[in-house]
């Protein structure tokens, strides 16, 4: 199993254990379940969206400045041009 799957499984297990302990002690959960889940979903979407936005902005600024894009497409073209010139 990959590390990400193990982390998700551990997180889920910890949440189930915490919920069971809260039920066993008769203590209400710290936050309303659905509201908390929607809030966590918002955090995940915000984090992913921020990462995507920054990546696009960095690529755009790198390509507009004449530097090769971080994905390496530009350098691959130069290598292929050199191979054609040798032939």
LINRANOR-V806975 format. One record per backbone hydrogen bond with DSSP energy under -0.5 kcal/mol. NH is the residue of the N-H (numbers start at 1). CO is the residue of the C=O. E is the energy in kcal/mol with one decimal. If there is no record, write none. Layout:
BEGIN
NH_CO_E, NH_CO_E
END
This chain:
BEGIN
6_2_-1.9, 7_3_-2.5, 8_4_-2.4, 9_5_-2.5, 10_6_-2.6, 11_7_-2.5, 12_8_-2.6, 13_9_-2.6, 14_10_-2.6, 15_11_-2.2, 16_12_-2.5, 17_13_-2.5, 18_14_-2.5, 19_15_-2.4, 20_16_-2.5, 21_17_-2.6, 22_18_-2.3, 23_19_-2.2, 24_20_-2.8, 25_21_-2.2, 26_22_-0.7, 26_23_-0.6, 27_22_-2.2, 36_32_-2.7, 37_33_-2.3, 38_34_-2.3, 39_35_-2.2, 40_36_-2.5, 41_37_-2.4, 42_38_-2.2, 43_39_-1.9, 44_40_-2.4, 45_41_-2.7, 46_42_-2.6, 47_43_-2.5, 48_44_-2.6, 49_45_-2.9, 50_46_-2.3, 51_47_-2.2, 52_48_-2.5, 53_49_-2.7, 54_50_-2.5, 55_51_-2.2, 56_52_-2.3, 57_53_-2.5, 58_54_-2.5, 59_55_-2.3, 60_56_-2.6, 61_57_-2.4, 62_58_-2.2, 63_59_-2.5, 64_60_-2.0, 65_61_-1.1, 66_63_-0.7, 67_62_-1.2, 72_69_-1.7, 76_72_-1.9, 77_73_-1.8, 78_74_-1.7, 79_75_-1.9, 80_76_-2.2, 81_77_-2.3, 82_78_-2.1, 83_79_-2.0, 84_80_-1.9, 85_81_-2.0, 86_82_-1.7, 87_83_-1.3
END
